[in-house]
Amino acid sequence: MKKIIHIDADCFFAAIEMRDDPSLVNRPFAVGGSAEGRGVLTTCNYPAREYGVRSAMPTAQAYRLCPELLVVPVNIAKYRGVSAQMLDIFERFTDLIEPLSLDEAFLDVTDITLFSGSASRIAEVIRTAVRSELGITVSAGVSVNKFIAKVASDWHKPDGLKVVTPDEVDSFSAALNVRAIPGVGPVTAEKLKRMGFNTCKDLRSADPLKLKRRFGSFGQTLMERAHGQDRRSVNTQRIRKSVSVEHTYSNDLANGDSCVAKLPGLLEELTTRMAKTNLTRRIRKAYVKIKFNDFSTTTVERVGTTATLDDYRELLLDGLARRDLPVRLLGLGVRLDPDVPERFEQLPFRIEERSF
């Protein structure tokens, strides 16, 4: 039986800023872009959330909900430094670590003998270490697989710990709303609702073949998660699937030549990023992302294309033809071939002997 911990920092970017400036603690506060530059929020503290402010919300909308909101710019270098410090703490307990982002990670402690092999005790010690050494809080979920552990980590936020024992997995997962399943967004949830499935318990009664016809291979995943099952291992080697750049413009671009004129600069930025990662030979196809001024988004991609200006021009024009609207965001990217073993990237971590 696996013992998996999911660690998730509480409002990570905002927490670091509040740590460094305690005057921010009790006021509505967020980290993100400016309203004038059409920015969005990356995260916000809990006083701001009481007004309905959320991460990924346009900053202008956040100000309408909370006029006294204070927004500071993102300091990604500082946040990466704290993330690395958190990783150092995790490594005291296991080298089986799968970072998902700067602020969360899975840890496999199945074979760890510290604290008599108690995963819940390890999680609590990690939480205490992060709080005392880094001055921020994290929430943790502990269970037999990644799915249940991740859901559990959100159970008692902020600064919480939720343990789902093997005997509790069945009842815990049955009571979950289908939205708790990773990959089930508003659209998929609405489809499942129309089929009569609101909870994982409801979903267990579904015909697996019907789910597969409706959702493809994801249908099998839906059925497994509904039963609290997840066979994925904690993966310390993550293969990059794409590389991209994008830019949100302060003023809308006219649909047409104004957008095409932005391609060389975007392509130069993309080429620079790809050169740093040595991924050019893994390109499978190119794609263009367009967000129109009504916030609708379209992506155009085609097998056989590469990261050339001509390919991106053709893809862009195809995308622009889909909506006769001005454009607020353009992005260029490439999909990468996952089956090129010599090009995989391993997330860095150190393994060293420590006594406790």
N, C-alpha and C positions, 0 to 999 in steps of 0.2 A: 504494500500500500504506500503510495507516494505521500510525501509531506511537503506541501507547496505554500509559500508565503508570497503574498502580493503586497508590496509597499507602495503607498501613494502619498506624496507630499500634499499638505493642505494649502490650497491657493498659493502655490510655490513662489511664483515671481513676486506677488504681493507680500507674501510672508517675509521674504528676504528684505524687501524695501522697508517693511514695518520693523523688522529687527534692527535695521540700520538707522531708522528714524522713528523712535517710539511715539512721536506726536501723531503718527498716521493711524495708530492702532484703533482708536475709537471713533474715527470719522470715515464716511464712505470714501473709498479709495480704490483706484484701479491702475493697472499697467497696460499701456497700449499706445496707439497712434492718436494724433490730434484730430479733432473734428474737422478743422479746416482742410486737412490733407486727406479727408475721407478715411481716416484710420479706423481700426477696430480694436477692441479690447482683447488682450491675451488672457488676463485673469483679473479678478477683483476680490476684495476682502468680504467678510460676511456681513458687516454693516451695509455695504453697497448692495449685496444680494437681497436684503430686506426690501429694497426699492424695486426689485425685479431686474436689476442689472446682472448681466451674465457674460461669461467669456464668449468671444467670437461675435459679440454684438457691435454694430457700428457705434463709434464713440458719440456721434451726434445723437443717436437714439438714446444712449445711456444718459446724456445730459438732460434730455427731455424728461426721462424718468426720475432723475436725481440731479437737480440743478446745482447742488452744492458738492457734487462729486469732484474729487481731485484725481487727475490723470497724470501719471509721469511716464516718460518714454522708457522703452525696453532697454535694459542693459544686459545683453545676452552674454557678454564675457563674464560678468559677475555671476550670473545664474549657472553658467557652465562650471565655474569654479566650485560653487556649492554642490552641484551635482556630482562632481568628481570626489568631493569630500564624503558625500553620502555613499558613493561606491566603495570608497576606502573602508567605511564602517561595515558594509555588507560583506566585504572580503574577509573580515575577521571570522566569519562564521561559515562561509561556503565559497567555492569558486564556480559553482553552477548558478550563474546570474544571467538573466536576460533583461537588459534595459529596454524599456519600451519608448522612453523619451527621457528628457532631463529629469523629470520628477516622479517617475514610477519604474518599478522593476519587479520581475518574478525571481524568487530564490527557491532552489530545490535543496531542502535540508533533510532529505530522506535518510541519508547515511551518516548524519552528523550525530556524534555521541555527547556533545556538550549538553549540560542540564538534563542528563539521562535521556537524551534524544527528544526532549519536549519541544515541538515546533512552536507552540504557543508561548513558551518561556523565551525561546530565541527571539521571536517577534517582539515581545515586550522589552527585552534587553536592547534590541536594535532601536526601538522607539525612544527609549530612555537615552541612549547614546546620541541620537540625532538631536534630541531636545537640549541636552546639556552641552554638547560640543559645538553644534551649529546654530543653536538659538531658534530653530523652527520646529514645527511638529509634523509628524506623518501619521497616517492611519494605516492599519494593516488588516489583511484578511488571511486566515489560515484554513486550509482544507486539503482534500485529497487530489485536487487537480486545479489547473489554471483558471478555468471558468468559474468555479465556485469561489476560489480564493479572491479573484478580482471583484466579483459581486460583493463578497463579504467585506472587502476593504472600504466599500462605500457605505456600509451599514450604520456605523456610528460616527461618521465624520461630523466635525473635525476632531482630530486627536483621539481616535478610537481604535478599538481592537475587537474583531469579531472572529470567533473560531467556530467552524462547522465541522463537527466530528464525522467520521465515517457513518455512524448510525443516524446522523441527522441529515445527510445529503439528500435522501429521497424526499423527505417532507419539506426541506428548505427549498429545493429546486421546484417542487410542484407548485408552491405558492407564488413563485416569481411571475411577474408580468412578462409577456413575450419580449417587451422592449429591453429586458435585461440581457437578452442574448446578443452578443457582439455580432454586428452585421444587420441587425433588425432596426432599421430607422423608421421614420414616420410612414413612408410609403409602404414598406413591407409589413409594418404593424397594421396598417389599415387593410391591406389585402388579407392578412391572417384574421383580422376581426370580422371581415365580411364572410370568411369561411367558418366563423364560429369559434375562433381560437383567441382568447384574451390572455390566458395564463398558460404556464408550462403544463399544468395539469390537463387543461383542455387539449393542448397540443399532443399529449401522449395518446389520445384517442384517434389521431389522424391516420388516414391510410398512407403509408410511406410512399406508395407508388404515385398517389395523387400529389403529395408534396414534391416529389421529384419532377413530375410533369410540370408543376406550376413554378418551381423555384430552381430546377436543375440540380446540380450537385449540392447546392446549399440546403436542399430539402433533407438530405441525410444528416447534415450538421444540425439542423433545427430539431430533428427527432432525438439526436444524441444529447443535445443541451437540455431539451425538455425533461430528459431523464437524469439530468445532473452528470452526464458523462462527458469526458474530454480526455482523449488519449494523447494529446500533444505533450511533448517533452519540453522542459525548459531549455531553450536553444541559445547557446553561447556564441554561435556563429550565425550571423544574420546576413542574408544575401540581398544586396540592393536591387530593387526591381525597376527603378526609374531614376532619372535625374532631370530636374526642371528648374526654370527660373520664371518669375512672373512679376508684373509691375501694375500697381493701381495708380491711375492718373488723377491728378488734382482736378483737371477739367476733362469732361467727356471728349473722346475722340470721335470725329465724324466717321460714319461707317463707310470705309473705302480706302482711298489713298493715304489718309492720315494714319490709319492702322498699319498699312504696308510699310510706311516710312519708319515705323518703330522696330521693324524686324532686324535690321543689321545690328543695332545696339543690343537687343535681347540675345541674338545669336552669339555675339561676341562674349557676353556674360556667360552664356551656357557653355560655350567652347572652353572658356577659362576654367569653369567648374569641372567639366569633364576631364580636362587635362590633369587636374590635381588628383583625380581619383583613378586614372588609368583604366577607364571603362569604355573607351571608344570602340574597341573591337567587339564589345558585347551588344552593340546597338541592334535591336530587332526592328524597330519602327519609330518614326517621329510622330509627335502630336502637338496640336495647338489648343490652348484653352482660351475661351473668350467669355467675359462676363459683360452683359449689356447693362444699360443704365436702369433697367427695371429689376436688376439683380438676378435675372435668369442667366444660366451658364450653359455653354455647350462645349464639347470637346470633339475634335476631329483628328482621327489617326488612321493610318493606312500602312499595311504590311508592304515592305519594299522601299519605303522612304527612309532617308537618313538625315543627318543633321546638316542639311545644305540650305542655302537661302532659297533656291528654287523650290525645293520640297515644301518649306515652310510657307512660302508665298501661295502655293497652290492650296495647301491645307487651310490657310487663313481665309482665302477668298471663298472657299467652300463653306466655311463656318459663318462668315459674314453674311452670306446669302440666306442663311436660315432665319435671320431676324433683321428687319429694316429699322434698326435702332442704333443710337450712339453707343459707344463702348467705354466702359470704365476700367476694365482690366484685360491685359493680354499676358499669356504665358506660353513659353515654348518648352518642350521636353522630349525625352526619348524613353521608350520602353526597352528594357534590357533583357537579354536572353539569360534565364536562370540556370541553364544547363551548361555553363562554361565553368568547370570546377577550378581552373587555375586563376579565375578572376574574383573568387569570393573574398569578402572582407570580414575580418574578425574584429569585434569590438574589443578594445584594449582593456585588459585587467591584469593586475599583479597577483601572484600567489606567493605568500610568504608565511613562514612559521610564526605563530603568535601563541603566547601562553596567557591563561586567564585564571 
